[in-house]
C-alpha cells in the first residue's frame, strides 16, 4: 500500500510539473475574457488614475529597478490627477527597525529609493502596511510599524500613511467626484502582540468586529460612487498564500527557507504544502485569524456589487470577479512567485509590475496591466485590460464626511 501511495504521488507530481511548464510565467486569461483587446477604452483622458503596487520592499538600491522605472513613467503620465497606493510590504525583510538596530540603515535605504521617486509627484501618495512592515508579524511588530509610519511622513509629509497609527480602519479618502478610496489595515487582524485599539490610541474601532460594521456604513454612505477598497491581504488568490504550491516546493521544501537548499524530500516534503493549505502560517488564507478576517470582509463586500478590492501579499498579478465584486492582487513590485492558472481567476501572470485603474467622466472604470520589459522600465505591450461593471451610478458630487475619513 505505501508503494502504491508513493507511486500515485509521483504520477501526480509529474502531471503537476507538466501543467506548470505549460503556463509558468505566461499570462492566463479566462475564456470569457479572451477578447479583451477587441474592446478599446474611452478615447477621452481619464478623470483620475490609481496605481496599485504592492510588495516594493526588495527594489534595487544599487542600480536601476525595472518596476520603479516603470512607475516613474506612470507618474509622469498621471500627473496631478493620479493616486499611487503602495499596498504594503514596503521594506523587506522586517520593515524599519527601531533606531540602533543593525538592520536600520539598509531598511532606510530601501524606503528612500521609493520616497525619492514619489517626492516630485504632484498627485496623492497612500502607503499601507503589510506583514513584513510589522516585523513579519512578530510580537514587537507594532514598534516597527510606528517607525515606518514616522519615517515616511517625516521624509514625505504630503503622503498619507493609512490607517494612521496602525489602527484597523477603515479610512475613506475621496479622490475625485464620484471616486473614493477606502483603506483597511488587514495586518491588524493577523498580527501577534500589541495592536492599537480604541479612541485612546487614535482608532475609531473598539473591538475586532467594529471595523466591518464601519466599512458597511462607509459603503452605504458612498453608494452611487466608484469605490476602491485597499488592504494588504488578498481575499482570493491562486498563489502560495491561497494554498497553491509548485512541484519544487513539494519535492524540495527547504528551498522555502533558503533558495539553494535543494535537498530532495519527496512525500515528506508534501506535508509542508499540505499544512499551509489546511492550517496555514499566520500570513495564509487558511490560518484561523486570516480566515475569520476574510470571511467577515467578504460578507460586507458582497452586499455592494461593483466594489473593487485591491491587495498585494502574493508576488504576482491576479484578477477575480466573484459575485460582481472585483478582487485584485498586485504584489509583484519587487519579486515574483508562482501563480496557478485557471480556477476562479479571470487573469493571472507571474511577472513584475502593477495594476492601474482609470476612472472616466462618464463613470467607467478600467483595469490596465503595467509590466516592465527591462531594467529601464520600458513598458511591455498590454497583456490584459478590462472594463469593470461597477454597478454604480453617480448620484452626488460632494463627498460625505463619515467618521474615520482621512483629512
Secondary structure by P-SEA (a helix, b strand, c coil): caaaaaaaaaaaaaaaaaaaaacccccccccccccccccccccccccbbbbbbccccccccccccaaaaaaaaaaaaacccbbbbcccccccccccccccccaaaaaaaaaaaaaaaaccccbbbbbbcccccccccccaaaaaaaaaaaaaaaacccccccccccccccbbbbccccbbbbbbccccccccccccccccccccccccaaaaaaaaaaaaaacccbbbbbccccccccccccccccaaaaaccccccccccccccccccaaaaaaaaccccccccccaaaaaaaaaaaaaaaacccbbbbbccccbbbbbbcccbbbbbcccccbbbbbbcccccccccccccbbbbbbcccbbbbbbbbbbcccccccccccbbbbbccccccccccccccccccc
